[in-house]
């Protein structure tokens, strides 16, 4: 079975090493070093991950991530590349389910911060996995959006989303839809059809789970 989580992880680690710790990502204020520290905390420090998500514990979580980020950069990339088998999110039973989309997204966070980037030609199997993730993202990220939206990935399927109103259509390959629906609209190569004001509102909305 093809392990897309592993291949995306390896490609991201290689790219991190080639660009260095201070290279930008598309995440505002985050360097490659910051992204590496975030991924390590997510897999190796569940206490920090909870702290980042819950406002009362945010300072604690951010402190843990900052201490991780201070480590030598090659060590950080090595830990990104080799996740712990005991982690709830990277053990052999959960890795593909939890990390395929995660590492695809963060690989693109680094790739698309570079001048002259172009979308990759993804394997058909990865497209299929990302479409399954996009259908869930569409329901969650767009559940409160005031429109009747049709999310389409030609050759894969379509899904209705939104809470009703004016009609619009969001069209693109699965990977581009995943990026759009996780708040990366400015770098996602998708087509938005519908009233101009509604399309602009969708492109600037704060999306994500």
TIMI-720125 format. One record per residue (C-alpha): residue number from 1; residue in three letters; x, y, z. Coordinates in Angstrom, 2 decimals, decimal comma, padded with zeros to 5 digits. Example, Ala and Ser with C-alpha at 12.3 -4.5 7.8 and 13.67 -1.06 7.14 Angstrom:
<site n="1" res="ALA" c1="012,30" c2="-004,50" c3="007,80"/>
<site n="2" res="SER" c1="013,67" c2="-001,06" c3="007,14"/>
***
This chain:
<site n="1" res="UNK" c1="000,00" c2="000,00" c3="000,00"/>
<site n="2" res="UNK" c1="001,33" c2="003,45" c3="-000,90"/>
<site n="3" res="UNK" c1="002,11" c2="005,47" c3="002,20"/>
<site n="4" res="UNK" c1="001,37" c2="009,07" c3="001,23"/>
<site n="5" res="UNK" c1="001,86" c2="010,38" c3="004,76"/>
<site n="6" res="UNK" c1="005,40" c2="009,03" c3="004,74"/>
<site n="7" res="UNK" c1="006,24" c2="010,35" c3="001,27"/>
<site n="8" res="UNK" c1="004,90" c2="013,84" c3="002,05"/>
<site n="9" res="UNK" c1="006,80" c2="013,85" c3="005,36"/>
<site n="10" res="UNK" c1="010,06" c2="012,86" c3="003,68"/>
<site n="11" res="UNK" c1="009,62" c2="015,46" c3="000,94"/>
<site n="12" res="UNK" c1="008,90" c2="018,17" c3="003,50"/>
<site n="13" res="UNK" c1="011,95" c2="017,24" c3="005,59"/>
<site n="14" res="UNK" c1="014,17" c2="017,29" c3="002,49"/>
<site n="15" res="UNK" c1="012,81" c2="020,70" c3="001,49"/>
<site n="16" res="UNK" c1="013,30" c2="022,09" c3="005,00"/>
<site n="17" res="UNK" c1="016,95" c2="021,05" c3="004,99"/>
<site n="18" res="UNK" c1="017,55" c2="022,48" c3="001,53"/>
<site n="19" res="UNK" c1="015,99" c2="025,87" c3="002,37"/>
<site n="20" res="UNK" c1="017,22" c2="026,32" c3="005,93"/>
<site n="21" res="UNK" c1="015,57" c2="027,38" c3="009,19"/>
<site n="22" res="UNK" c1="014,87" c2="031,01" c3="008,28"/>
<site n="23" res="UNK" c1="013,07" c2="030,37" c3="004,99"/>
<site n="24" res="UNK" c1="009,47" c2="031,65" c3="005,00"/>
<site n="25" res="UNK" c1="006,26" c2="029,67" c3="004,89"/>
<site n="26" res="UNK" c1="002,88" c2="030,91" c3="003,73"/>
<site n="27" res="UNK" c1="001,77" c2="030,95" c3="007,40"/>
<site n="28" res="UNK" c1="002,12" c2="034,55" c3="008,48"/>
<site n="29" res="UNK" c1="005,00" c2="034,98" c3="010,93"/>
<site n="30" res="UNK" c1="006,19" c2="031,38" c3="010,65"/>
<site n="31" res="UNK" c1="009,59" c2="030,36" c3="009,37"/>
<site n="32" res="UNK" c1="010,56" c2="026,81" c3="008,45"/>
<site n="33" res="UNK" c1="012,01" c2="026,48" c3="011,96"/>
<site n="34" res="UNK" c1="008,67" c2="027,50" c3="013,48"/>
<site n="35" res="UNK" c1="006,81" c2="024,97" c3="011,35"/>
<site n="36" res="UNK" c1="009,21" c2="022,20" c3="012,33"/>
<site n="37" res="UNK" c1="008,71" c2="023,02" c3="016,02"/>
<site n="38" res="UNK" c1="004,93" c2="022,98" c3="015,57"/>
<site n="39" res="UNK" c1="005,03" c2="019,53" c3="013,97"/>
<site n="40" res="UNK" c1="007,31" c2="018,14" c3="016,66"/>
<site n="41" res="UNK" c1="005,07" c2="019,47" c3="019,45"/>
<site n="42" res="UNK" c1="002,01" c2="018,01" c3="017,73"/>
<site n="43" res="UNK" c1="003,54" c2="014,52" c3="017,64"/>
<site n="44" res="UNK" c1="005,78" c2="014,43" c3="020,72"/>
<site n="45" res="UNK" c1="004,16" c2="016,81" c3="023,21"/>
<site n="46" res="UNK" c1="000,40" c2="016,23" c3="023,41"/>
<site n="47" res="UNK" c1="000,33" c2="018,54" c3="026,43"/>
<site n="48" res="UNK" c1="001,62" c2="021,41" c3="024,29"/>
<site n="49" res="UNK" c1="-000,79" c2="020,61" c3="021,47"/>
<site n="50" res="UNK" c1="-003,73" c2="020,83" c3="023,88"/>
<site n="51" res="UNK" c1="-002,31" c2="024,06" c3="025,28"/>
<site n="52" res="UNK" c1="-002,20" c2="025,68" c3="021,86"/>
<site n="53" res="UNK" c1="-005,84" c2="024,77" c3="021,15"/>
<site n="54" res="UNK" c1="-007,26" c2="025,86" c3="024,54"/>
<site n="55" res="UNK" c1="-006,99" c2="029,57" c3="025,27"/>
<site n="56" res="UNK" c1="-006,38" c2="029,26" c3="029,04"/>
<site n="57" res="UNK" c1="-003,36" c2="027,04" c3="028,37"/>
<site n="58" res="UNK" c1="-002,09" c2="028,83" c3="025,26"/>
<site n="59" res="UNK" c1="000,87" c2="030,44" c3="027,00"/>
<site n="60" res="UNK" c1="002,06" c2="027,07" c3="028,26"/>
<site n="61" res="UNK" c1="001,76" c2="025,46" c3="024,83"/>
<site n="62" res="UNK" c1="003,53" c2="028,32" c3="023,09"/>
<site n="63" res="UNK" c1="006,34" c2="028,13" c3="025,65"/>
<site n="64" res="UNK" c1="006,90" c2="024,45" c3="024,91"/>
<site n="65" res="UNK" c1="006,99" c2="025,12" c3="021,16"/>
<site n="66" res="UNK" c1="009,44" c2="027,99" c3="021,65"/>
<site n="67" res="UNK" c1="011,81" c2="025,74" c3="023,60"/>
<site n="68" res="UNK" c1="011,61" c2="023,10" c3="020,88"/>
<site n="69" res="UNK" c1="012,33" c2="025,72" c3="018,21"/>
<site n="70" res="UNK" c1="015,56" c2="026,72" c3="019,99"/>
<site n="71" res="UNK" c1="017,14" c2="023,32" c3="019,32"/>
<site n="72" res="UNK" c1="019,68" c2="022,86" c3="016,50"/>
<site n="73" res="UNK" c1="017,90" c2="022,89" c3="013,16"/>
<site n="74" res="UNK" c1="019,20" c2="019,52" c3="011,88"/>
<site n="75" res="UNK" c1="017,87" c2="017,93" c3="015,08"/>
<site n="76" res="UNK" c1="014,44" c2="019,46" c3="014,46"/>
<site n="77" res="UNK" c1="014,27" c2="018,18" c3="010,89"/>
<site n="78" res="UNK" c1="015,43" c2="014,74" c3="012,02"/>
<site n="79" res="UNK" c1="012,54" c2="014,60" c3="014,50"/>
<site n="80" res="UNK" c1="010,07" c2="015,73" c3="011,85"/>
<site n="81" res="UNK" c1="011,37" c2="012,98" c3="009,57"/>
<site n="82" res="UNK" c1="011,27" c2="010,22" c3="012,21"/>
<site n="83" res="UNK" c1="008,09" c2="010,46" c3="014,30"/>
<site n="84" res="UNK" c1="007,71" c2="008,47" c3="017,52"/>
<site n="85" res="UNK" c1="005,79" c2="005,21" c3="017,14"/>
<site n="86" res="UNK" c1="004,03" c2="005,83" c3="020,46"/>
<site n="87" res="UNK" c1="002,44" c2="009,12" c3="019,38"/>
<site n="88" res="UNK" c1="-001,37" c2="009,15" c3="019,10"/>
<site n="89" res="UNK" c1="-001,07" c2="010,88" c3="015,72"/>
<site n="90" res="UNK" c1="001,90" c2="009,11" c3="014,15"/>
<site n="91" res="UNK" c1="001,80" c2="005,48" c3="015,22"/>
<site n="92" res="UNK" c1="001,45" c2="002,82" c3="012,49"/>
<site n="93" res="UNK" c1="-002,32" c2="002,58" c3="013,00"/>
<site n="94" res="UNK" c1="-003,08" c2="006,30" c3="012,71"/>
<site n="95" res="UNK" c1="-000,30" c2="007,70" c3="010,52"/>
<site n="96" res="UNK" c1="-001,97" c2="007,49" c3="007,11"/>
<site n="97" res="UNK" c1="-005,37" c2="008,54" c3="008,39"/>
<site n="98" res="UNK" c1="-004,16" c2="011,52" c3="010,42"/>
<site n="99" res="UNK" c1="-001,02" c2="012,68" c3="008,64"/>
<site n="100" res="UNK" c1="-001,57" c2="012,42" c3="004,88"/>
<site n="101" res="UNK" c1="-003,48" c2="015,69" c3="004,68"/>
<site n="102" res="UNK" c1="-001,45" c2="017,29" c3="007,48"/>
<site n="103" res="UNK" c1="001,89" c2="016,78" c3="005,76"/>
<site n="104" res="UNK" c1="000,55" c2="017,52" c3="002,29"/>
<site n="105" res="UNK" c1="-000,66" c2="020,89" c3="003,57"/>
<site n="106" res="UNK" c1="002,56" c2="021,75" c3="005,40"/>
<site n="107" res="UNK" c1="004,68" c2="020,61" c3="002,47"/>
<site n="108" res="UNK" c1="002,73" c2="023,10" c3="000,35"/>
<site n="109" res="UNK" c1="003,06" c2="025,77" c3="003,07"/>
<site n="110" res="UNK" c1="006,79" c2="025,71" c3="002,41"/>
<site n="111" res="UNK" c1="006,71" c2="025,09" c3="-001,36"/>
<site n="112" res="UNK" c1="004,26" c2="027,92" c3="-002,08"/>
<site n="113" res="UNK" c1="006,23" c2="030,50" c3="-000,12"/>
<site n="114" res="UNK" c1="008,96" c2="030,30" c3="-002,80"/>
<site n="115" res="UNK" c1="008,92" c2="032,47" c3="-005,93"/>
<site n="116" res="UNK" c1="007,83" c2="030,71" c3="-009,10"/>
<site n="117" res="UNK" c1="006,11" c2="027,75" c3="-007,43"/>
<site n="118" res="UNK" c1="003,74" c2="025,62" c3="-009,47"/>
<site n="119" res="UNK" c1="001,19" c2="022,99" c3="-008,37"/>
<site n="120" res="UNK" c1="002,59" c2="019,48" c3="-008,33"/>
<site n="121" res="UNK" c1="001,32" c2="016,60" c3="-010,47"/>
<site n="122" res="UNK" c1="000,01" c2="014,44" c3="-007,64"/>
<site n="123" res="UNK" c1="-000,51" c2="010,66" c3="-007,85"/>
<site n="124" res="UNK" c1="-004,10" c2="009,57" c3="-008,50"/>
<site n="125" res="UNK" c1="-004,20" c2="007,78" c3="-005,17"/>
<site n="126" res="UNK" c1="-003,22" c2="010,92" c3="-003,27"/>
<site n="127" res="UNK" c1="-005,88" c2="012,89" c3="-005,14"/>
<site n="128" res="UNK" c1="-008,44" c2="010,31" c3="-004,00"/>
<site n="129" res="UNK" c1="-007,33" c2="010,54" c3="-000,36"/>
<site n="130" res="UNK" c1="-007,39" c2="014,33" c3="-000,41"/>
<site n="131" res="UNK" c1="-010,87" c2="014,37" c3="-001,95"/>
<site n="132" res="UNK" c1="-012,16" c2="012,29" c3="000,95"/>
<site n="133" res="UNK" c1="-010,62" c2="014,82" c3="003,33"/>
<site n="134" res="UNK" c1="-012,04" c2="017,72" c3="001,30"/>
<site n="135" res="UNK" c1="-015,59" c2="016,41" c3="001,62"/>
<site n="136" res="UNK" c1="-015,29" c2="016,50" c3="005,41"/>
<site n="137" res="UNK" c1="-013,57" c2="019,88" c3="005,34"/>
<site n="138" res="UNK" c1="-016,31" c2="021,29" c3="003,13"/>
<site n="139" res="UNK" c1="-019,02" c2="020,31" c3="005,59"/>
<site n="140" res="UNK" c1="-017,11" c2="021,74" c3="008,56"/>
<site n="141" res="UNK" c1="-015,35" c2="024,80" c3="007,15"/>
<site n="142" res="UNK" c1="-018,37" c2="026,06" c3="005,21"/>
<site n="143" res="UNK" c1="-021,15" c2="025,07" c3="007,57"/>
<site n="144" res="UNK" c1="-021,85" c2="028,69" c3="008,57"/>
<site n="145" res="UNK" c1="-021,07" c2="030,34" c3="005,26"/>
<site n="146" res="UNK" c1="-024,20" c2="032,21" c3="004,09"/>
<site n="147" res="UNK" c1="-024,58" c2="030,68" c3="000,65"/>
<site n="148" res="UNK" c1="-025,62" c2="027,53" c3="-001,16"/>
<site n="149" res="UNK" c1="-022,21" c2="026,21" c3="-002,26"/>
<site n="150" res="UNK" c1="-021,32" c2="023,37" c3="-004,57"/>
<site n="151" res="UNK" c1="-017,79" c2="022,05" c3="-004,05"/>
<site n="152" res="UNK" c1="-016,58" c2="020,13" c3="-007,11"/>
<site n="153" res="UNK" c1="-013,43" c2="018,17" c3="-007,90"/>
<site n="154" res="UNK" c1="-013,75" c2="017,11" c3="-011,56"/>
<site n="155" res="UNK" c1="-013,29" c2="013,37" c3="-011,88"/>
<site n="156" res="UNK" c1="-013,77" c2="012,80" c3="-008,15"/>
<site n="157" res="UNK" c1="-017,16" c2="014,12" c3="-007,12"/>
<site n="158" res="UNK" c1="-019,09" c2="017,04" c3="-005,72"/>
<site n="159" res="UNK" c1="-020,64" c2="018,09" c3="-002,45"/>
<site n="160" res="UNK" c1="-023,13" c2="020,67" c3="-001,25"/>
<site n="161" res="UNK" c1="-022,12" c2="022,94" c3="001,61"/>
<site n="162" res="UNK" c1="-023,06" c2="026,21" c3="003,26"/>
<site n="163" res="UNK" c1="-026,19" c2="027,25" c3="005,08"/>
<site n="164" res="UNK" c1="-028,19" c2="028,43" c3="002,10"/>
<site n="165" res="UNK" c1="-028,75" c2="031,61" c3="000,16"/>
<site n="166" res="UNK" c1="-027,11" c2="032,76" c3="-003,04"/>
<site n="167" res="UNK" c1="-025,52" c2="030,04" c3="-005,11"/>
<site n="168" res="UNK" c1="-021,82" c2="029,69" c3="-005,83"/>
<site n="169" res="UNK" c1="-019,50" c2="026,96" c3="-007,02"/>
<site n="170" res="UNK" c1="-015,99" c2="026,10" c3="-005,84"/>
<site n="171" res="UNK" c1="-014,07" c2="024,00" c3="-008,38"/>
<site n="172" res="UNK" c1="-010,57" c2="022,55" c3="-008,32"/>
<site n="173" res="UNK" c1="-008,41" c2="019,46" c3="-007,87"/>
<site n="174" res="UNK" c1="-008,72" c2="017,82" c3="-004,43"/>
<site n="175" res="UNK" c1="-005,38" c2="019,11" c3="-003,15"/>
<site n="176" res="UNK" c1="-006,21" c2="022,68" c3="-004,11"/>
<site n="177" res="UNK" c1="-009,62" c2="022,40" c3="-002,44"/>
<site n="178" res="UNK" c1="-007,97" c2="021,13" c3="000,75"/>
<site n="179" res="UNK" c1="-005,70" c2="024,17" c3="000,80"/>
<site n="180" res="UNK" c1="-008,60" c2="026,54" c3="000,13"/>
<site n="181" res="UNK" c1="-010,79" c2="025,00" c3="002,84"/>
<site n="182" res="UNK" c1="-008,03" c2="025,18" c3="005,45"/>
<site n="183" res="UNK" c1="-007,69" c2="028,93" c3="005,06"/>
<site n="184" res="UNK" c1="-005,02" c2="029,07" c3="002,37"/>
<site n="185" res="UNK" c1="-007,22" c2="030,67" c3="-000,25"/>
<site n="186" res="UNK" c1="-004,57" c2="033,06" c3="-001,54"/>
<site n="187" res="UNK" c1="-002,34" c2="030,22" c3="-002,79"/>
<site n="188" res="UNK" c1="-005,01" c2="027,68" c3="-003,76"/>
<site n="189" res="UNK" c1="-005,57" c2="027,29" c3="-007,50"/>
<site n="190" res="UNK" c1="-009,35" c2="027,00" c3="-007,52"/>
<site n="191" res="UNK" c1="-012,19" c2="028,52" c3="-009,52"/>
<site n="192" res="UNK" c1="-014,98" c2="030,34" c3="-007,69"/>
<site n="193" res="UNK" c1="-018,14" c2="030,85" c3="-009,76"/>
<site n="194" res="UNK" c1="-020,94" c2="033,05" c3="-008,50"/>
<site n="195" res="UNK" c1="-021,81" c2="036,66" c3="-007,69"/>
<site n="196" res="UNK" c1="-018,62" c2="038,74" c3="-007,46"/>
<site n="197" res="UNK" c1="-019,30" c2="039,95" c3="-003,92"/>
<site n="198" res="UNK" c1="-020,00" c2="036,43" c3="-002,71"/>
<site n="199" res="UNK" c1="-016,89" c2="035,04" c3="-004,43"/>
<site n="200" res="UNK" c1="-014,71" c2="037,71" c3="-002,80"/>
<site n="201" res="UNK" c1="-016,25" c2="037,01" c3="000,58"/>
<site n="202" res="UNK" c1="-015,47" c2="033,32" c3="000,16"/>
<site n="203" res="UNK" c1="-011,88" c2="034,03" c3="-000,85"/>
<site n="204" res="UNK" c1="-011,33" c2="036,21" c3="002,21"/>
<site n="205" res="UNK" c1="-013,32" c2="034,18" c3="004,76"/>
<site n="206" res="UNK" c1="-011,55" c2="032,69" c3="007,75"/>
<site n="207" res="UNK" c1="-011,89" c2="029,03" c3="006,86"/>
<site n="208" res="UNK" c1="-010,68" c2="025,91" c3="008,65"/>
<site n="209" res="UNK" c1="-011,95" c2="023,49" c3="011,24"/>
***
